């Protein structure tokens, strides 16, 4: 399922708390975007049509909840980035961040821990 950057911002609001009405989604995005209410409702409709969210009637309004799980979306995005930019390999990705000084000591320690866990599991 392809989710645009704008749609992902709306999804993030729904992943944080659900269900939410369109007005609640608009309010949650105040300060994070300059979108008009109509824009947010258009994004909600796109997400509905894609099957990423569902709507349930609550009186005169609809409440929106995600169908697409955040973890599933993160996996799709990360695998897509890895394939497009690094040929599906993780080592060049880590090297890229390392070469640009974007790995903090805490990041390096966590990577070492993860590698050790992988090594111990084999």
Protein Blocks (a to p, Z undefined) as FASTA:
>chain_A
ZZdfklmmmmmmmmmpccddfklmmmmmgojaccdfklmmmmmmmmmmnopaccddehja
ccdddfbdfklmmmmmmmmmmmmmnnopaklmmmmmmmnopacfklmmmmmmmmmmmmmm
ZZ
